Amino acid sequence: MSCEDSDWLLSQTFPECLSSAALVEQADFLKGAPHRKHPGVTNLKTVQLPEPLQVAAQSVLKRAEVKSLTERAHKLSNFLWSRKRAIEASQLREKAILLEKKFLEQERDIHRDDIDHKIEAQIRKRVLSELRRTTYHRTPLRYDEDLGLVYMAARLAGGYAAVLRALNEIKKRDPLFVPYSLLDFGSGLGTCTWASHTLWGDSLKEYVCVDSSGDMNTLAEQLLREGSEVGNPEIKQVYFRQFLPVSPKVQFDLVIAAYSLSELATLDQRMNVIFTLWRKTNSYLVLVENGTKDGHQILMEARDIILKREEEIKHDFRRPSVFAPCTHELHCPKLIKQPVVPCNFSQFYYSLPLSSRQERQQEKFSYLIISRSDEEKAQKTKHWDMARLVTQVRRRPRHVQCQLCCANGELKQLAVTTRLHGKDMYRCARSSDWGDLLPMFHAEDDDTKNDETQ
């Protein structure tokens, strides 16, 4: 089979997001950068904890002498990954009604006469028993000092890597954004503070960390002070609170909630917090969760709340705009497609060394970044019409297989070749990975151009 035949077969096998007629010059999307560093690359190399943070964490854990720390950390990681949302009261009622109807029909098949009160009471007991047996019971976690130390061993490095990866997209795509203030909701051990400081350094003058656990706030402060309670903080102007700031008019340039929304038991609680966080956002709101179905759905729930529901009182009339990872504001195609697969991403990192060696591990996470809309700023941060790589890229001889979430709200399988898409596009695709962006050129646009030239 010739190269031309191979290219034709690939183009027929994989539905196209890119048009063969719309080959664009390198300067249009590379901006002079080499292919391996094209503007859509947002992935990071294997992430290492900042040395002061790693040393402080090791010092705190060594001094605490937690028994069976490695084993407990592993169990906690598995528990947090497999944890699900609590079932909503409305869903529970619907489930109870369906069970009651089912049991009533069964009784009517046995008793042709009317169902008496005694049988109705038995049915209600069966319904309650079945609900207890089949309903997921969510165990609330109380982060005291002991659990906080186990959480440090289990999640400090992975949480830091995911947040750094999400924030790095803002840093790369909006280089003019220099935040002055940060609000971290559910701050835990302060990983968002460390990740933000890694990217923007001393330009950040105010960090407000909010966590309901006083013990976690104490541990986070120790990590800032080289593992002690009295040393000079590595990052200055960090303030710890157990409640969100009261004034609705106080805004922060950067607002983050990492692995926090999933800790809230009900939709009403999450909705109230999401509205509060959005009100306090001056530029970017960043949400990060586990890369599970529940984590992804919680983020899509937050996206719909901010984009589609009106606040009772508005203090900032700039409209919300999805910055990442979605390339559109339509319904998530991954929630439509069956079976449902979460939209998640991957970041490699080095674990906190509990023994003598570090391990290279992988954090799977979902994230959502929403910005306050500014048309002039939006044009500066938009390189081209973009599509997101939502799975690992498969590099094959003479073509690259990609799955993309396109700007029209569709998931597309695409085989990128030099002949169909041009040398620069092919090299960019070959240098890209899961989570990166690729330039998109739609066939319908090309058809319009072709009609105009005829």
Secondary structure, 3 states (H helix, E strand, C coil): CCHHHHHHHHHHHCCCCCCCCCCCCHHHHHCCCCHHHCCCCCCCCCECCCHHHHHHHHHHHHHHCCCCHHHHHHHHHHHHHHCCCCCCHHHHHHHHHHHHHHHHHHHHHHCCCCCCHHHHHHHHHHHHHHHHHHCCCCCCCCCCHHHHHHHHHHHHHHHHHHHHHHHHHHHHHCCCCCCCEEEEECCCCCHHHHHHHHHHHHHCCEEEEECCCHHHHHHHHHHHCCCCCCCCCCCCCEEEECCCCCCCCCCEEEEEEECCHHHCCCHHHHHHHHHHHHHCEEEEEEEEEECCHHHHHHHHHHHHHHHHCCCCCCCCCCCEEEEECCCCCCCCHHHHCCCCCCCCEEEEEECCCCCCCCCEEEEEEEEEEEEECCHHHHHHHCCCCEEEECCCCEEECCEEEEEEECCCCCEEEEEECHHHHCHHHHHHHHHCCCCCEEECCCHHHHHHHHHHHC
